[in-house]
């Protein structure tokens, strides 16, 4: 009997990450979950073990601690074996108003949404490349497709992550490692709860299913739900001379 292929879920306490973790456990993968909330990680892991009967290990870890990335990956391998895949779901919407006045808040958002994820994925990419197998999933946002005054710091970080993943995909394609860029629209999560102007809000469960299916099908980019691909195509096609006058 084959050993379950280990998948690391970073930011595992988010609603999208929980749903995605359930889909990979359903497919027979061993899981290693990381996030900052140890107690919540324990509850999620216990539920997944009970439901799917797969090995699930956890560790409380702050992705922003880039100096700890190498030792984290060593502990992951010691616990569940060499990684086959990673789902990078960590991030923070932050406070857009504060980023205009507070450089510390802007730096925090840029670090947690781009710099820290890219540095962790750099390390994981080297491991997968050496074995010529596996997958990397980076969860970005449709906010990264075009800069808007309402959230351009967050959006620029997610846009940078998408560009990073595109380059990583180009690099790893020849060795058979899949890199999937996920761009969710509005999803019913704690991060979006109470925000004004939300529409066409998807459930985390449907997004998790879409992500796992996209990995199965070796997709490169996933807009989820599917119609966001066309919504963002329209938004990207608006000429800048017009777009800059809009209040978005």
Order of alpha helices (4+ residues) and beta strands (2+ residues): beta-alpha-beta-alpha-beta-alpha-beta-alpha-alpha-alpha-beta-alpha-beta-alpha-beta-alpha-alpha
